[in-house]
Amino acid sequence: MQNIFLTGGTDGIGLSAAKSLLAMKHRLFVTYRNKKKLDAVKHELKTFYDNEKITFLKCDLSEPSEIDETVNAISNSKIKIHCLINNAGTILFKKSFNSMGIEKVFATNHLGPFYLTNSFLEKNLMHSGSRIINVGSSAHQRAVLDFNDLDSSNSRSWYERYSRSKLCNLLFTLRLSKKLENKNISVNCVHPGIVKTNIAQDQKGILQFIVKLVLKYKGISPEEGADTLIYLATNKTVQDLSGRYFANKSETKPSKEALNWDVADRLWQESNEIINRLSS
Ligand SMILES: NC(=O)c1ccc[n+]([C@@H]2O[C@H](COP(=O)([O-])OP(=O)(O)OC[C@H]3O[C@@H](n4cnc5c(N)ncnc54)[C@H](OP(=O)(O)O)[C@@H]3O)[C@@H](O)[C@H]2O)c1
């Protein structure tokens, strides 16, 4: 039995992963944002749900102060995590900002997991031999970061904002794997596939309608979408692999930009600077 910390376990791929991991008898720590939605999820998980086996923690990943509270809760519980799955993610058609003025897709998809993961590591909350899994996307393929506008707050394209944030997931994975080289903790990134979920439903309109149609007719089920991340979280054969990118339970090649060490180093440094600025 492993202690698994899963972000975004209240919908889509994360909810399917939670069900499978509970069925495999792991102990879960799952983040949620909305109490009403959580109640519905608890109801849905009833067959898998066991008070002893699942703990829900309120955490909006776009808000560093909520991440601090979550990390403190785990730290105070004296529990060590065997596996951290950074799954929560969002697509927002309408540009919006967190309470500190950072663009929300960047804040949720990159800065939040960056801060959460580093806080877990700094506070020594992860077991030796543990795994970190970042849920990225093939949408990163053509993305390039703009260090003059790192959170893409000047970008007019929702797809650019999203695809850059997913490139950040891969660059973070690459750079973190170097940092963890001698620590016996692995980190890998996964593309779950095109999956029929509720992502990109923030705003009613033609874009939302098109994305919904594409996911409905081209997408695999959330259960299938969760397969590769469950494989990375639990399979012994991948335990020693780190800094890699997976899709369909196989290692795959990310874009050239996602393997650029200079970009990965600079992203790391600038993400740290943002976090330090926000917490001072
Ligand atoms: N669906 C696809 O085709 C696809 C393809 C490639 C990659 N992905 C990636 O897969 C991951 C899961 O996406 P999904 O398709 O399962 O989407 P989803 O059905 O919308 O589920 C997203 C989950 O993330 C949570 N979340 C969103 N914003 C958050 C925030 N600010 N703070 C905390 N939690 C937040 C949501 O919480 P609430 O329940 O409160 O909304 C929900 O639990 C994402 O990282 C996404 O980029 C998806």
The ligand as an SDF file (V2000), in Angstrom:
LIG
                    3D

 48 52  0  0  0  0  0  0  0  0999 V2000
   -8.7690   15.7750  -21.4020 N   0  0  0  0  0  0  0  0  0  0  0  0
   -7.7900   15.7170  -22.2710 C   0  0  0  0  0  0  0  0  0  0  0  0
   -8.0000   15.4430  -23.4700 O   0  0  0  0  0  0  0  0  0  0  0  0
   -6.3640   15.9670  -21.8390 C   0  0  0  0  0  0  0  0  0  0  0  0
   -5.3480   15.8150  -22.8020 C   0  0  0  0  0  0  0  0  0  0  0  0
   -4.0260   16.0240  -22.4220 C   0  0  0  0  0  0  0  0  0  0  0  0
   -3.7340   16.3820  -21.1120 C   0  0  0  0  0  0  0  0  0  0  0  0
   -4.7360   16.5450  -20.2040 N   0  0  0  0  0  0  0  0  0  0  0  0
   -4.3550   16.9190  -18.8280 C   0  0  0  0  0  0  0  0  0  0  0  0
   -4.9540   16.0220  -17.9220 O   0  0  0  0  0  0  0  0  0  0  0  0
   -5.1270   16.6640  -16.6460 C   0  0  0  0  0  0  0  0  0  0  0  0
   -6.5290   16.4020  -16.1230 C   0  0  0  0  0  0  0  0  0  0  0  0
   -7.4500   17.0080  -17.0120 O   0  0  0  0  0  0  0  0  0  0  0  0
   -8.9370   16.4580  -17.2610 P   0  0  0  0  0  0  0  0  0  0  0  0
   -9.1020   16.3570  -18.7170 O   0  0  0  0  0  0  0  0  0  0  0  0
   -9.2170   15.2940  -16.3940 O   0  0  0  0  0  0  0  0  0  0  0  0
   -9.7730   17.7520  -16.8010 O   0  0  0  0  0  0  0  0  0  0  0  0
  -11.0570   17.9120  -15.8530 P   0  0  0  0  0  0  0  0  0  0  0  0
  -12.0500   16.8500  -16.0960 O   0  0  0  0  0  0  0  0  0  0  0  0
  -11.4640   19.3400  -16.0500 O   0  0  0  0  0  0  0  0  0  0  0  0
  -10.4370   17.7190  -14.3950 O   0  0  0  0  0  0  0  0  0  0  0  0
   -9.4830   18.6370  -13.9420 C   0  0  0  0  0  0  0  0  0  0  0  0
   -9.2370   18.4680  -12.4610 C   0  0  0  0  0  0  0  0  0  0  0  0
   -8.3110   19.5120  -12.0740 O   0  0  0  0  0  0  0  0  0  0  0  0
   -8.8930   20.2920  -11.0390 C   0  0  0  0  0  0  0  0  0  0  0  0
   -8.4910   21.6990  -11.1380 N   0  0  0  0  0  0  0  0  0  0  0  0
   -8.6680   22.5480  -12.1690 C   0  0  0  0  0  0  0  0  0  0  0  0
   -8.1930   23.7690  -11.8410 N   0  0  0  0  0  0  0  0  0  0  0  0
   -7.7270   23.6730  -10.5700 C   0  0  0  0  0  0  0  0  0  0  0  0
   -7.1490   24.5880   -9.6520 C   0  0  0  0  0  0  0  0  0  0  0  0
   -6.9640   25.8890   -9.9580 N   0  0  0  0  0  0  0  0  0  0  0  0
   -6.7830   24.1400   -8.4340 N   0  0  0  0  0  0  0  0  0  0  0  0
   -7.0040   22.8670   -8.0830 C   0  0  0  0  0  0  0  0  0  0  0  0
   -7.5620   21.9480   -8.8870 N   0  0  0  0  0  0  0  0  0  0  0  0
   -7.9200   22.3540  -10.1150 C   0  0  0  0  0  0  0  0  0  0  0  0
  -10.3930   20.1660  -11.2420 C   0  0  0  0  0  0  0  0  0  0  0  0
  -11.0240   20.4970  -10.0330 O   0  0  0  0  0  0  0  0  0  0  0  0
  -12.6090   20.8100   -9.9770 P   0  0  0  0  0  0  0  0  0  0  0  0
  -13.2430   19.4680   -9.8270 O   0  0  0  0  0  0  0  0  0  0  0  0
  -12.7540   21.6840   -8.7890 O   0  0  0  0  0  0  0  0  0  0  0  0
  -12.9680   21.4680  -11.2650 O   0  0  0  0  0  0  0  0  0  0  0  0
  -10.5000   18.6920  -11.6320 C   0  0  0  0  0  0  0  0  0  0  0  0
  -10.4540   17.8740  -10.4940 O   0  0  0  0  0  0  0  0  0  0  0  0
   -4.8080   18.1370  -16.8820 C   0  0  0  0  0  0  0  0  0  0  0  0
   -3.5090   18.4190  -16.4110 O   0  0  0  0  0  0  0  0  0  0  0  0
   -4.8560   18.2900  -18.3910 C   0  0  0  0  0  0  0  0  0  0  0  0
   -4.0260   19.3370  -18.8670 O   0  0  0  0  0  0  0  0  0  0  0  0
   -6.0480   16.3440  -20.5340 C   0  0  0  0  0  0  0  0  0  0  0  0
  1  2  1  0
  2  3  2  0
  2  4  1  0
  4  5  1  0
  4 48  2  0
  5  6  2  0
  6  7  1  0
  7  8  2  0
  8  9  1  0
  8 48  1  0
  9 10  1  0
  9 46  1  0
 10 11  1  0
 11 12  1  0
 11 44  1  0
 12 13  1  0
 13 14  1  0
 14 15  2  0
 14 16  1  0
 14 17  1  0
 17 18  1  0
 18 19  2  0
 18 20  1  0
 18 21  1  0
 21 22  1  0
 22 23  1  0
 23 24  1  0
 23 42  1  0
 24 25  1  0
 25 26  1  0
 25 36  1  0
 26 27  1  0
 26 35  1  0
 27 28  2  0
 28 29  1  0
 29 30  1  0
 29 35  2  0
 30 31  1  0
 30 32  2  0
 32 33  1  0
 33 34  2  0
 34 35  1  0
 36 37  1  0
 36 42  1  0
 37 38  1  0
 38 39  2  0
 38 40  1  0
 38 41  1  0
 42 43  1  0
 44 45  1  0
 44 46  1  0
 46 47  1  0
M  CHG  2   8   1  16  -1
M  END
$$$$
